[in-house]
Amino acid sequence: MKRYLKFIIPSVLSMWVFALYSMVDGFFVSNYVGEVEFSAVNISMPIITLFFATGILFSIGTQAKVGMNLGKGDFNLANKIFSTSIVSLIFIGMLFSGVIYILLDRIIYILGASDATSEFVREYLKAIVPFGMFFMLSYQLEVLVKVDGAPHISALSVIIAAVSNIVLDYLFIVELHMGIFGAALATGIAQAISSFSFILYFSRKTGRLRFVKNFDFSILKSTLPLGVGDAISEVAIGFTVFLFNVNLFKVYGEDAVIAYTVISYVSVLVTVTMTGVAQGLAPIFSFDYGKRDYKKIRKFVERGVITIILISIIFIFVAHKFAEPIVNIFLGADSGVLHETSIALARYSWAYPFIGLNGLMVTFFASLGRGRLATTLSVLRTPILVSLVMFVFRTFMPDYFLWYVLAFSEGLVFPLGVYFVNRFIIKPIKYQL
């Protein structure tokens, strides 16, 4: 249990801080700028999700391979994988930011921004896109610090960045009246601070991982496939936001987009809590798999499942009993969509347990080097089933069923994930959950 908590608690804290980045922006924008600008931030989220997804694509496979080699005692190969992945991600990050900035007007149109929100979306993205590399790098280094056996450093560095984000949000939005441009700038600078704090840790060479110059880019052939599943899961968040924004706008209008923006911010806290559990377990899975200690893997899988179920129950209860006070954090008491948003949040919350358990299975597969299983499960989660369920519900069911789309789509994937675990993991290594 001590080892479990050593990795889980800092991981969850780190993920909470990642969630805080967007929630703090949402709080300041909704309370000090306006509700339309608030929805514009949510419309921009798929781009931020793309940055994080790219970081995840490089991080998960790197974490798995580095963890396995550390478990085997091959520190030289672990450091080569570590350094090659970081250099590659820096290059990709700069490339992505440049391309997105050049194509910004076209991207804003694709995101489905309305006449009322398009200018605010442009303002937000112009400020945050140049920091894309730091979104990717901060995530990757945060994961690798945990693999290096220093999860407390991970949590500390992310907390420092979060405090910076809060202070800068207040300065740029409240004091300097920079609007959503200021919110984006604050978040981007905070990500840069996070990245540099992790770089400082690794440059001190106090752990097992350190930067080396003997890069081998062929290593990416074995690391990137392992990250595809988790990357798709992250892209799924952005795609889901896009899908809901478009369909809710068509069915209910601009007010529904504002309501969904609030639900998205609240749900981010829930999902990152469960993601923190999965990501905290990932280095343990990889390390113990490298040592072929299958009994410990079984024990940690059981604890992860129990933890995620308990987290889901707590958040569902909160979403049903305290929805209005939570929504009131983002929307004033005089808001015309306060009551409707509170009801929608309670309905939406039934998706939480399936999101958490499916995410744990994807991370589990990737950590054990089973990238195809992780990818298959992630692709089914989104875009396939979410799009299908959204179409069916919008066509044949009452309008309010749109809030249950994610619960149904994730629920359909869950039995398949359990089958994958039993068929391809439990039987081959001969242990039982």
C-alpha positions in Angstrom: 0.0 0.0 0.0 2.9 2.4 0.7 4.3 2.0 -2.8 0.8 2.4 -4.2 0.2 5.7 -2.4 3.7 6.9 -3.1 2.9 7.0 -6.8 -0.9 7.5 -6.8 -1.1 10.6 -4.5 1.5 12.7 -6.3 0.1 11.6 -9.7 -3.5 12.6 -8.7 -2.3 15.9 -7.3 -0.4 16.6 -10.5 -3.4 15.9 -12.6 -5.6 18.1 -10.4 -3.2 20.9 -11.0 -3.4 20.3 -14.7 -7.2 20.5 -14.4 -6.7 23.7 -12.4 -5.1 25.4 -15.3 -8.3 25.3 -17.3 -10.7 25.7 -14.4 -8.9 28.8 -13.2 -9.1 30.3 -16.7 -12.8 29.4 -16.7 -13.4 31.0 -13.3 -11.7 34.3 -14.2 -13.1 34.5 -17.7 -16.7 33.7 -16.7 -16.7 36.0 -13.7 -14.6 38.9 -15.0 -15.0 38.8 -18.8 -18.3 37.3 -19.9 -20.3 34.1 -20.6 -19.8 34.3 -24.4 -16.0 34.6 -24.0 -16.3 31.7 -21.5 -17.8 29.5 -24.1 -15.2 30.6 -26.6 -12.5 29.2 -24.3 -14.3 25.8 -24.4 -14.6 25.9 -28.2 -10.8 26.4 -28.3 -10.2 23.3 -26.1 -9.7 20.8 -28.9 -6.4 22.6 -29.8 -5.2 22.3 -26.3 -6.2 18.7 -26.3 -4.2 18.1 -29.4 -1.1 19.5 -27.7 -1.6 17.2 -24.7 -2.4 14.3 -26.9 0.9 14.7 -28.8 2.7 14.8 -25.5 0.9 11.7 -24.4 1.8 10.0 -27.7 5.5 10.4 -27.0 5.2 10.0 -23.2 3.4 6.7 -22.7 5.6 4.5 -24.8 8.7 6.2 -23.5 7.5 5.7 -20.0 6.8 2.0 -20.7 10.1 1.3 -22.4 12.2 3.3 -19.9 10.4 1.7 -16.9 10.9 -1.8 -18.3 14.7 -1.2 -18.9 15.1 0.3 -15.5 13.5 -2.8 -14.1 16.0 -4.9 -16.1 18.9 -2.7 -14.9 19.8 -1.4 -18.4 20.2 2.3 -17.5 22.1 3.1 -20.7 19.3 2.1 -23.0 16.8 3.8 -20.7 18.6 7.1 -20.9 18.9 6.8 -24.7 15.2 6.3 -25.0 14.5 9.1 -22.6 16.7 11.7 -24.4 15.7 10.7 -27.9 12.0 11.1 -27.1 12.4 14.5 -25.5 14.4 15.9 -28.4 11.9 14.6 -30.9 8.9 16.0 -29.0 10.5 19.5 -28.9 10.9 19.5 -32.6 7.3 18.2 -33.2 5.9 20.8 -30.7 7.5 23.7 -32.6 6.3 22.3 -35.9 2.7 21.9 -34.7 2.5 25.4 -33.2 3.8 26.9 -36.5 1.4 25.1 -38.7 -1.6 25.8 -36.4 -0.8 29.5 -36.2 -0.5 29.7 -40.0 -3.9 27.9 -40.5 -5.6 29.6 -37.6 -8.6 31.1 -39.4 -9.4 27.8 -41.1 -9.1 26.0 -37.8 -11.5 28.4 -36.1 -14.1 27.7 -38.8 -13.6 23.9 -38.3 -14.1 24.2 -34.6 -17.6 25.4 -35.2 -17.3 28.9 -33.7 -20.4 31.0 -34.2 -20.4 34.7 -35.3 -20.7 35.6 -31.6 -17.6 33.6 -30.5 -15.2 33.4 -33.5 -13.3 36.6 -32.7 -12.8 35.5 -29.0 -11.7 32.0 -30.1 -9.1 33.7 -32.4 -7.9 35.9 -29.6 -7.5 33.0 -27.2 -5.7 30.7 -29.7 -3.3 33.5 -30.9 -2.0 33.8 -27.4 -1.8 30.1 -26.5 -0.7 28.3 -29.7 2.9 29.6 -29.5 3.2 27.7 -26.2 2.2 24.4 -27.7 5.6 22.8 -27.2 5.5 23.5 -23.5 2.1 21.8 -23.1 3.6 18.7 -24.7 6.9 18.8 -22.9 5.6 19.5 -19.4 3.3 16.4 -19.7 6.1 14.2 -20.9 8.6 15.3 -18.3 6.0 15.0 -15.5 5.5 11.4 -16.5 9.2 10.6 -16.7 10.0 12.2 -13.4 7.6 9.6 -11.8 9.4 6.8 -13.7 12.6 8.1 -12.3 11.2 7.4 -8.8 10.5 11.0 -7.8 6.7 11.5 -8.0 6.9 14.1 -5.2 9.1 16.3 -7.6 6.4 15.9 -10.2 3.7 17.2 -7.9 5.8 20.0 -6.5 6.8 21.3 -10.0 3.2 21.2 -11.3 1.9 23.0 -8.1 4.5 25.8 -8.7 3.2 26.2 -12.2 -0.4 26.2 -11.1 0.2 28.9 -8.5 1.9 30.9 -11.3 -1.1 30.5 -13.5 -3.5 31.8 -10.8 -1.4 34.8 -10.1 -0.9 35.6 -13.8 -4.7 35.1 -14.4 -5.5 37.6 -11.7 -2.8 40.1 -13.0 -3.7 39.8 -16.7 -7.5 39.6 -16.4 -8.5 41.5 -13.3 -5.7 44.1 -13.1 -4.7 44.6 -16.7 -8.0 43.8 -18.3 -6.5 41.7 -21.0 -9.6 39.5 -21.4 -9.3 35.9 -22.7 -6.0 36.8 -24.4 -4.6 37.3 -20.9 -6.1 34.0 -19.7 -4.4 32.2 -22.6 -1.1 34.0 -22.0 -1.2 33.0 -18.2 -1.8 29.4 -19.0 1.0 29.3 -21.6 3.5 30.9 -19.3 2.6 28.5 -16.5 3.2 25.5 -18.8 6.6 26.9 -19.7 7.4 27.3 -16.0 6.4 23.7 -15.4 8.7 22.5 -18.3 11.7 24.4 -17.1 11.3 23.1 -13.5 11.4 19.5 -14.8 14.4 20.2 -17.0 16.2 21.6 -13.9 15.5 18.4 -12.0 16.9 16.2 -14.7 20.0 18.5 -15.3 20.9 18.0 -11.7 21.5 14.3 -12.3 20.2 13.2 -8.9 18.1 10.2 -10.3 18.7 7.4 -12.7 17.6 9.2 -15.8 19.7 11.9 -17.4 20.1 13.6 -20.8 22.6 11.9 -23.1 23.7 12.8 -26.7 23.7 9.4 -28.3 20.2 9.7 -29.9 18.6 6.8 -31.8 15.5 8.0 -33.6 14.7 4.4 -34.6 13.6 3.9 -31.0 10.5 5.9 -31.8 9.2 2.9 -33.8 8.8 1.0 -30.6 7.7 3.8 -28.3 5.2 5.7 -30.4 2.8 2.8 -31.1 2.4 2.3 -27.3 1.2 5.8 -26.9 -1.4 5.8 -29.6 -4.1 4.4 -27.4 -3.8 7.0 -24.7 -3.2 9.8 -27.3 -6.5 8.8 -28.9 -8.2 8.9 -25.5 -7.0 12.4 -25.1 -8.0 13.4 -28.6 -11.4 11.9 -27.7 -11.8 14.6 -25.1 -11.4 17.3 -27.7 -13.5 15.5 -30.2 -16.3 15.0 -27.6 -16.2 18.7 -26.8 -16.4 19.5 -30.5 -19.3 17.0 -31.1 -21.3 18.3 -28.1 -20.7 21.9 -29.0 -22.0 21.4 -32.5 -25.0 19.3 -31.7 -26.1 21.2 -28.6 -25.9 24.5 -30.5 -28.1 23.0 -33.3 -30.6 21.6 -30.8 -30.7 24.2 -28.0 -28.7 27.3 -29.2 -25.9 29.3 -27.6 -27.1 28.8 -24.0 -26.5 25.0 -24.3 -22.9 25.6 -25.3 -22.4 27.8 -22.2 -24.0 25.0 -20.1 -21.8 22.4 -21.7 -18.7 24.6 -21.1 -19.5 24.5 -17.3 -20.0 20.7 -17.4 -16.7 20.3 -19.3 -14.8 22.2 -16.6 -16.3 20.3 -13.8 -15.9 16.9 -15.6 -12.2 17.7 -16.2 -11.6 17.6 -12.5 -13.3 14.2 -12.3 -11.6 12.6 -15.3 -8.1 13.8 -14.4 -8.5 12.4 -10.9 -9.1 9.0 -12.4 -6.4 9.5 -15.0 -4.1 10.4 -12.2 -4.7 7.0 -10.7 -4.0 5.2 -14.0 -0.9 7.3 -14.7 0.4 6.7 -11.2 0.0 3.0 -11.7 1.6 3.0 -15.2 5.3 3.1 -14.1 4.6 0.4 -11.5 3.0 -1.8 -14.2 6.0 -1.3 -16.5 8.6 -1.8 -13.9 7.0 -4.9 -12.4 6.4 -6.3 -15.9 10.1 -5.9 -16.7 10.8 -7.9 -13.5 8.1 -10.4 -14.4 6.5 -9.9 -11.0 2.9 -10.7 -12.1 1.5 -11.1 -8.6 2.3 -7.4 -7.8 0.7 -6.3 -11.1 -2.5 -8.2 -10.1 -2.5 -6.5 -6.7 -2.1 -3.0 -8.2 -4.8 -3.6 -10.9 -7.3 -4.6 -8.2 -6.4 -1.5 -6.1 -6.7 0.8 -9.2 -10.2 -0.6 -10.1 -11.5 -0.2 -6.5 -10.1 3.4 -6.3 -11.7 4.5 -9.6 -15.1 3.0 -8.6 -15.0 4.8 -5.3 -14.0 8.1 -7.0 -16.8 7.7 -9.5 -19.4 7.1 -6.7 -18.3 10.2 -4.8 -18.4 12.5 -7.8 -21.8 11.1 -9.0 -23.2 11.8 -5.6 -21.8 15.3 -5.6 -23.1 16.0 -9.1 -26.6 15.1 -8.0 -26.7 16.7 -4.6 -24.6 19.8 -5.1 -24.9 20.6 -8.8 -26.3 24.1 -8.4 -23.6 25.4 -6.0 -20.9 23.9 -8.3 -22.4 25.5 -11.4 -22.8 28.8 -9.5 -19.0 29.0 -9.3 -18.9 29.6 -13.1 -22.4 31.2 -13.6 -23.9 33.9 -11.6 -27.1 33.3 -9.6 -29.0 35.5 -12.1 -27.8 33.4 -15.1 -30.6 32.1 -17.3 -29.0 28.7 -17.7 -28.0 28.0 -14.1 -30.9 25.6 -13.4 -30.7 23.8 -16.7 -27.0 23.4 -16.4 -27.3 21.8 -12.9 -29.8 19.2 -14.2 -27.5 18.5 -17.2 -24.5 18.0 -15.0 -26.3 15.3 -12.9 -27.3 13.5 -16.1 -23.8 13.7 -17.6 -22.1 12.4 -14.4 -23.3 8.8 -15.1 -20.4 8.5 -17.6 -17.7 8.9 -14.9 -17.2 5.3 -13.8 -16.9 4.0 -17.4 -14.6 6.8 -18.4 -12.3 5.9 -15.4 -12.3 2.2 -15.9 -11.8 2.3 -19.7 -9.0 4.8 -19.2 -7.3 2.5 -16.7 -7.5 -0.5 -19.1 -6.0 1.6 -22.0 -3.1 2.7 -19.7 -2.7 -0.9 -18.4 -2.3 -2.3 -22.0 0.2 0.4 -23.0 2.3 0.0 -19.9 2.6 -3.7 -20.7 3.6 -3.0 -24.3 0.3 -4.1 -25.7 -0.2 -1.0 -27.9 -2.7 -2.5 -30.3 -5.1 -3.4 -27.6 -4.9 0.1 -26.1 -5.4 1.7 -29.6 -8.3 -0.6 -30.4 -10.1 0.3 -27.2 -9.4 4.0 -27.6 -10.6 4.2 -31.2 -13.9 2.5 -30.3 -14.4 5.0 -27.4 -14.0 7.9 -29.8 -14.8 8.8 -32.5 -16.7 5.7 -33.4 -19.2 5.0 -30.6 -19.6 8.6 -29.4 -20.5 9.7 -33.0 -22.9 6.7 -33.4 -24.6 7.2 -30.1 -24.9 10.9 -30.6 -26.6 10.3 -34.0 -29.0 7.7 -32.6 -30.0 9.8 -29.6 -30.4 13.0 -31.6 -32.5 11.2 -34.2 -34.7 8.9 -32.1 -34.6 10.0 -28.5 -35.8 13.1 -26.6 -33.4 16.0 -26.7 -32.3 15.6 -23.0 -30.8 12.2 -23.9 -27.8 14.1 -25.5 -26.5 14.5 -21.9 -26.3 10.7 -21.6 -24.4 10.1 -24.9 -21.0 9.7 -23.2 -22.3 7.3 -20.5 -23.9 5.0 -23.1 -20.9 5.1 -25.5 -18.3 4.4 -22.7 -20.6 1.8 -21.2 -20.7 -0.1 -24.5 -16.9 -0.1 -24.7 -16.4 -1.4 -21.1 -17.3 -5.1 -21.6 -15.0 -5.3 -24.6 -12.1 -3.9 -22.5 -12.8 -6.5 -19.8 -12.7 -9.2 -22.5 -9.3 -7.9 -23.8 -7.9 -8.0 -20.3 -9.0 -11.6 -19.7 -8.2 -12.9 -23.2 -4.8 -11.2 -23.9 -3.4 -10.4 -20.5 -4.7 -12.7 -17.7 -4.5 -16.0 -19.6 -1.0 -15.5 -21.2 0.7 -14.6 -18.0 -1.5 -16.9 -15.9 -2.7 -14.8 -13.0 -6.3 -14.0 -12.1 -7.9 -10.8 -11.1 
